Amino acid sequence: MQIKLQSGFGSFSPEFERGIAVIEREMIARGLDPSMFVISKDYAASSHNRPIGAGHRSYDYTVFIGDEHFTVTMPDDMRFLVYFAKRCLSAADDETDATATTPQPPGMLARIANWFSQPI
C-alpha cells in the first residue's frame, strides 16, 4: 500500500521519499488508502522560459486520486511534501470531524448584513 511516484526526468529527493513513508503511515491511521494516490513530478512550464542559469527551476506536482487530480507548482520536493501532507491529512481529519456538529461562525455576508442593520 504505497503512493505511486512518477517523474518524467529523474527521481524524487531522498528526504522526500523518507517523508512520504511517514505520510503513508498517517494516511493508513486515518483510514485512507495510499495506493489510491499517484504523484507525478514534471518541470513547470514557467521554468522553460528562463535563460540558462537564471533563477530557480520549479516543478509541477500532479496528484491523482482515482478520477480526481490537482496540480501545484513548487520549487522543490520538500515544499510539495509539506503542502501535500497538510492538504491530504487535514482533509481526512475534516471528514472525521464532520460527524461532530460544531457551530460555525456567521459568514461574511451575514456579518455585513448585521453590520448594516445596526443603528448609527
Residue, then its C-alpha position, 0 to 999 in steps of 0.5 A: m500500500q504505497i503512493k505511486l511516484q512518477s517523474g518524467f526526468g529523474s527521481f524524487s529527493p531522498e528526504f522526500e521519499r523518507g517523508i512520504a513513508v511517514i505520510e503513508r503511515e498517517m494516511i493508513a491511521r486515518g483510514l485512507d488508502p495510499s495506493m489510491f494516490v499517484i504523484s507525478k513530478d514534471y518541470a513547470a512550464s514557467s521554468h522553460n522560459r528562463p535563460i540558462g542559469a537564471g533563477h530557480r527551476s520549479y516543478d509541477y506536482t500532479v496528484f491523482i486520486g482515482d478520477e480526481h487530480f490537482t496540480v501545484t507548482m513548487p520549487d522543490d520536493m520538500r515544499f510539495l511534501v509539506y503542502f501535500a501532507k497538510r492538504c491530504l491529512s487535514a482533509a481526512d481529519d475534516e471528514t472525521d470531524a464532520t460527524a461532530t456538529t460544531p457551530q460555525p461562525p456567521g459568514m461574511l455576508a451575514r456579518i455585513a448584513n448585521w453590520f448594516s442593520q445596526p443603528i448609527 
